[in-house]
Amino acid sequence: MLKSYGYEVKAVCDGKQAMDIFLEDKYDLVVTDLKMPNADGLEVLAFVKEVMPESIVIIITGYGTVHSAVEAMRLGAFDYITKPLKDDLVKLTLERALNFAKLKEENISLKGQLKRKYDFGKIIGYSDSMRKVFERIEKVASHGQHRDRLRRVRDGQGACGKGDPFQQRPEQLPLVPVNCGAIPEELLESELFGHEKGAFTGAIKSRVGRFELAHGGTIFLDEIGDMSPALQVKVLRVIQEKQFERIGGVKTLSVDVRIIAATNQDLDRAVQEKRFREDLFYRINVIPSTFRRSRTKNGYTVLINHFMRKFNKLKKRNVKGLSQEAMQYMMKYHWPGMSGNWKTSSRCSWS
């Protein structure tokens, strides 16, 4: 019946199968009987809401279990349908559920559009190219959260994360930055991987590296193009094997991190010139984004307004705006240090 209405349907015969296939794909709506073998409808409901809270669940119940169906709604079910099933009622209930989901999604989308119209967190931008970058960031972030939930369920931690460090919300997980161009090469390895006491002169105690600190979260490798070939090999191993050793250590440590890398260099050319490893380049160049300098009046206006608000508050001033002459001067100015493009690429590692 549902297929005849144009729905794409996946049917299974018990609750355990339902939970198994739910880990394999994303479903907008789940219709489940209350009484089933292997896992009942309440177990399926709890599982779905843990793994994918935005999915809608509708319970089917017999006359004798209406009380349980009402209880299911308290636990997050959208609605319940009593047996014997009537086609019109089923169709109406599903349409109402999906319309509700659509309105909710549109509301979230509109709020997001308003929020990122001029800025995206601490990234300020207005142009079409910047909006595309913001959209890509949002897609990667939402996909990553979905995969994290599936991974935690698979590992028996629960979608909310009963194990360390996944019990935290994404925004609470560590974000560890490393400026690869600002740290001397002989110190960068220790900064990234840590060292054991006595590993080298001056190593008076053991130290945890940035990769360890970022476990479960994200490490940001700024100016990765400046990294030496020897260190590139070790970073490549972390990406491929999720393992490393501290300097002077014999114990192999495991780590699960998302890697975001940024550079102002042309890595394609660096690969051709053998300054950057080709295998590492393709490992980190999975989801690339390029930030280009804006030369439009709208672009400058957004930045000017942002910094005026910031420094008015900091300096307790009330500067209203810039004259036409000042705006023209700023648009013509070369802005040393801002030439070229800033390229970033991110790689998401999932165990």
N, C-alpha and C positions, 0 to 999 in steps of 0.2 A: 504494500500500500504506500509506504513512504517513498519507495523508488519511483512509483507512478506519479508522485507529486514533485519529482525532480531532486530528491535528496540523495546524497551518496551515503550508502548504508553499509556498515560492517556488523554482522550478526555473530554472536557466540552463544554457547549453550550453558555456561555457568559463570559464577563470579570470578573464579581464578583466571579463566581465559580472558575475561574482560580486563582484569588488571594487567595481565601479560601483554595484550595487544596495545593497551593504553601507553605502555612504555615505548612502543615502537613508532607511534605516530601521534599527531595532535588532533583531537576531536573537539568540535565546538559544542556538542550536546550528547549527553548520555541518557538513554532510557533504560532503566533497569527494574526487573521484578524485585519484590521485597524478599520473597522466599525462594532461595536457590541453593543447589548443592555446592560444596567446597568453599564458598564465600557468599554470604547473603547481601542483600541490597544496601544495608547500612555500612557493611565493610567496604563495598565498592564506592559508596558515597564518600566515606572518610578518606579512602585512597585517592579518589579523583580530586577532592578538595585540597589534599596535601600536595599532590604532584602538580596539578594545574588548577589553581583556585578560580580562574576566570571561566572554566568550563561549566556548563549548565547541566544539572542532573534532575531528571524527572523520574519519580517513583511510580511503579505499577503495583497495585495492591488489591487483594480480595476484600470482601466486606468485613471479614473478621479481624483484619489487621489495619483498619483505618487509623486507629490510635498510634500504631507504629509509624504510619506514613506521616502523620502530623508531627511526631517526634523527629522524623527525618528532615522535615522542613525547618525545624529549629536548628538542626545540624548543618543546614546549608542547601538542602534540596529546593529547587525553584517551585515545584508543584507536584501533585500526585494525581493519578488517574485510577479510578476503581474499575474492577472487572464486573461484568463482561465489557470488553473494550468496544467503543463505538467510534467508527472511522471519523466522523465529523468532529467529535470531541478531541480525539487524538490530534487531528490536523490543526484544530484551533489552538490547542495547548502548545504544540510545537511552534506554531507561527508566533504566538504571543511570547514564548520564551526567546526565540531568535530575534524578534523585534526588540525585546528588552535588551538583549546582548548588543544588538547593533546600535541602539541609542546610547548605551553605556560606553561603547567603544568610540562613538562619534564625540561624546562629551569629553572623554579622556583626550582624544585627538585635538579637539578645539582648545582645550586647556594647554596642551603641549604646544600648539601653534602660537598661542598668545605668549606663552612663556619664552619661546625661542624666536619670536619675531625680530628681536633686536639682540638677544644674547642667549648663550647656551652655557649655563654655569658661568665659568670665568672666561669663556671664549666669546669675543664680541664680534658680531658680523651681521650683515643685512643682505648681501648680494646673493644671487641665485646659486653661485658656486659654493658659498658658505652654507646656505640652507641644505644643499645636497650633502655636504660634509656632515652637518648635524643629523640629517636623516639616516645617513650611513652609521653614525655612532649609535643612534637609538636602536637601529636594527641589530647591530652587533651586540649591544648591551642586553636587549630583551632576549635574543637567542641564547646568549650566554647564561642568563638566569634560568631559562627553561632547561638547558642541558645540565646545569648544576643540580636542579631539583631531581632530574631523572637519575643522575649519577649517585646522589645521596640515597635515593630509594633503592637503587640497585645494590649499593654497598651496605644496606641494612641500617643506615643512619636515620632514615626518615627524611621527608622533604624539607622539614624545618631544620634539619641538621642536628642530630643528637651527638655527633662526634666533633672534636676540635679540629680545624677552626670553623667548621661550616655552620655552627649554630647562630652565627651572626648574620645580619642583613647585609646585602651586597655593599651598601654605602659604609658599613662598619668594618669591612675587610681591609687588610693593609694595602696601601698604595705606596710603594717604595721607589723613590727616584734616584737615579745614579747618573751624574754627568760624566760620561766617558772621556770627554775632551778636556775636562778641567782637572782630572786626577792623574798624576804621573803614572806611567805604565807600570813601574815596579811596585806601586801601591794599589793599582786598580784591581789586580787579581785578588789581593787580600780583601779589598773592599767588597768585591762580588761574592767570593766564596768563603771568606773567613780564614783563620789560621789557628794552629795549635800553639800552646806555650813552647817557646824555644825553637820554633820553626825557622827563625832567622834572627839576626842581631836586632835587639830592641823588642822582640816579641816576648814580653815579660808575663803575659797571660793570654789565655785563649780568647778568640774573638769570633762572634757570629757574623757571617756575611750577609749581604743584602738579599741574596736568593733565599736564604733561610728565613729572614725576617718577612719576606713576601709570601711565604707558603700559604696557600689557600686564597691569595689575593692577586695583586698585579705588581709587576716590576716594570718601571719605565726607564729604558736605556736611552738617555738623551745623547745625541751626537755619536751614535754607534759607528758612524763612518770613520771616526778617529781611532777606533780600537785596533790594536796590533793583531797581526795574523795569528800569533801564538794564543792570544786570548780568544780570538774568534773560534778556534778549534774547541776550546773548553765550553764556550757558550753554546756551540752547536751540540755538544754532548748533552748538556742540560735539556735542550729542546727535544732531542731525539730520545734520550734514555731517561730523562727526569732524575738524573743522578749526578753526584759530584763528590769530591773529597776536599776538605779544608787543606790549606797549605800545611805540609808537615804531618798531615793526618793519614791514617790507614783505614778508617771507618768510612764506608760509602753511605752517603746521606741521600735520601729521596726527597723530592720537592715537586709540588704541583702549582704552577703559577701561570697566569696570563702574561704574555710579554708584549709590551708596546715599545716600539723603537722609533726614534726620530733622528733626522739628519738634514743638514743643509747641503750635503754633497750629492753629486750625481752618482748613485751607487751602480747604475748600469755601466758607466764609464770606469768606475773603480774596479768592477769585476773584470772588464776587458783588459785593464792595465795590471791585473793580478794584485791589486792592493786590497781587495775584499773578496773573501771566499764565495764562490758561486753557490755552493750548497747552502751556506748560511743565508745568503741573500734570498734564495727562494723559500727558505724556511720562515723568514720574517716578513716576506712580501706577499702574504696571503690576502690581506684586506688593506690595500694602500689608500691613503688620502693625501691630497696635495693642497696646501694652503698657499694661495696666490695673493700678492699685494693688490689691494684695491686702489684704483685711481678715479673712482666715481665720486661725485659730490655727496651722494647718499652715504657712501662708505665712510667718508671723512666726517660727515655730520654725526653719524652714530657714534664714532669714536670720540669726537669732540664733546658731545653731550655726556658720554660716559665719564670722561676724565674731568669735565667741569663739575659734575655731581660729586665725584670722588674728592677732588681737591677743595671744593667749596666746604664740604663737611670737615675735611682734615684741617684746613686753614681758617675755618670759620669765616668764610667770605661768601659773597652773593653775586658772583659773576653770572650775567644773564646769557651771554653769547659772544660771538665774534663778529667783527665788522666784515663787510664784503671784501675789502682789501686784504684783510688778514686771511680770509678763507681762500682767496685766489693765490696768495703767497704760499699757503700750506699745500695747496694742490700742485703747485709748480715745483715745490722744494724736492730735492732728490732723496732725502731721508737716508743718509749713510748708514750702513748696517742693515738696511731693509731690502737690499737688492736680491733678486733671485727668488726662488720658491723654497718653501719649507715643506719637506716631504716627511710623512709619517706612515708607518705601516704597523699593523698589529697582528700577532699570532695568538690564537686561543688554544691552550693545551688542555685536553680533557683526558683523564685517565679512565 
